[in-house]
C-alpha cells in the first residue's frame, strides 16, 4: 500500500500537468481567433510568424509560473525559450507527459524549432543585410548631428565594423538626415561595404505651456563629503534688495529696515519664497521662518 502511494501521486501529478498544458493550449488558440483579422492582414511570407505571435500573446496573458516550476522539476522545458515556436513546444510537452513518443519527437506544428530558427535568420538578413563575415552579430551606430557627420567620421565607423546606421528621428530634420545618410553610404561604398540605414521613428511628444510664473525658490549649495553627507550648515547673508547675482548688503547709514542680517541655515530647514519689497525682505530676515533650502 505504501509503495503504491508514490506511484499514484506521480500519476496524478502528470495528469495535473497535462490538464494545465491543455488549458494553456486553448488560451493560445483563443488568442489566434481574436487576432485572426490582423494575422490575415500580414504578408503571406510572414503569416506563420503572425500566428506564432498570437500564440505568444496568449501564453503571456496567463500566469504560468507554477506550471513552469513543475515542468522544470521533471527535467522538461519550462517554456522560457519557446517564443519562436510556442504551440509546437506545448504539443511536444503533452506528448512526453502522455508517453506518446511520436508526438513528442515528431513535427507537431508548422513552426517548430528548426522552422523558427530559419525564419529568424531570414528576417534578420532581410532587415539588416547579409550576415557579417566572422561574427554572428551586427553592429549598429547611432548617427551624430549633421554637422559632425563628416567623411572622416563615416570611414572611421565603417572601418571599426559598423554594419548599420541608426538615425534618431526625434532630432533634427529630414534635410539633416539625408545629409548624414549620404555621407555614411559614401564612406561605406569607398571601403567596399553596403551601408544600411535604420530610422528610429519618434513617438508622440508631450507639449507643455507655462500659464503663469510663480515666485522662485532659492536653492543654496551645501558642503558635502564624497558620499553626499552634509558636513556643516550653510551661512546665508540676507539683503534688502536683490540686484541680481552676488550682492553686498545695504550700507545706507541709519537704514534699519534694510539692515543686513546674518543667519545660519540648517539643511533640514524648509525653503522660503523671496520677499518682493524692501520692507518685506527686512521682515522676512528678522522672522524665524526666513529660511532657505540647501541643495
Buried (B, 14 or more C-beta within 10 A) or exposed (E): EEEEEEEEEEEEBBEEBBEBBEEBBEBBEEBBEEBEEEBEEBEEEEEBBBBBBBBBBBBEEBEBEEBBEBBEEBEBBBBEEBBBBBBBBBBBBBBBBBEEEEBBEEBBBEBBBEBBEEBEEEEEEEEBBEBBEEEEEBEEBEBBEBEEBEEEBBBEBBEEEBBBBBBBBEBBEEEBBEBBBEBBBEBBEEEEBEBBBEBEEEEEEEEEEEEEEEEEEBEBEBEBEEEEEBEEBBEBEBBBEEEEEEEEBBEEEEBEBBBBBEBEBEBEBEBBEBBEEBEEBBEBBEEEEBBBBBE
